[in-house]
Amino acid sequence: MVLSAFDREHQTQTLSQIAQRTGLALSTTHRVVMELAERGALERGEDGAWHVGLRLWEIASGCPRTQILRDVALPFMQDLYEATHENIQLAVREGTELVFVERIAGHRSVELLTMVGSRFPMGSTGMGRVLLAHAPLDIQEAVLESPLRAWTPHTVTDPKTLRAQLGRIRREQIFVSDRQLSENTVAVAAPVRIGGTGPVSAALGIVIAARTASRARGLREPLLRAAYGISDELGRRAHTTV
């Protein structure tokens, strides 16, 4: 419960703030925080406030679901970055959300709202919509039946429009997200499948500045080539471990 009090908007908190967010008594909060600190799960800054400790990152980085995916994808992501010098991102689905598990960005790349480890509703991002298009039907319906947040004036929030968009993504295997999450960015995303024909296990994306949106069409081919490469290698590894 104490660890759940920390998120992107609450990365550093005092003991009192943790107690308030968890609803625990201050004495209980103090005891739990001290136990977590002994295990390296929480660390205390010079200002006395608490933040998530390095030990949690070490544990999370060994997650079997993403470790193999990241190991396989990273060389292809590096090649894609060298070819485009734009933000390259990799994400997986977790329920009705997507989680960013890897990213490569240059100092000249457009600034993003997303970061490794951050979560977003699937309907909010280009990569999320690719994952949503290939998600089980009950997940798709849960997202489509829930209120969709309008991040920008361009965000598609109408369920009927979004449903049609998901159909096009399944047919075309690629999606250009035009200022859906930020007015400053355009994303191009493609699915990553196990073996090229298996289930979609992740989404690969390139994010560019909206002012350079005309480049999006030219990014489709290198993006698909990288996504297919990751898919084939995942399939090869799955086959050799059987």
Secondary structure, 3 states (H helix, E strand, C coil): CCHHHCECCECEECHHHHHHHHCCCHHHHHHHHHHHHHCCCEEECCCCCEEECHHHHHHHCCCHHHHHHHHHHHHHHHHHHHHHCCEEEEEEEECCEEEEEEEECCCCCCCCCCCCCCEEEHHHCHHHHHHHHCCCHHHHHHHHHCCCCCCCCCCCCCHHHHHHHHHHHHHHCCEEEECCCCCCEEEEEEEEEHHHCCCEEEEEEEEEEHHHHHHHHHHHHHHHHHHHHHHHHHHHHHHHCC
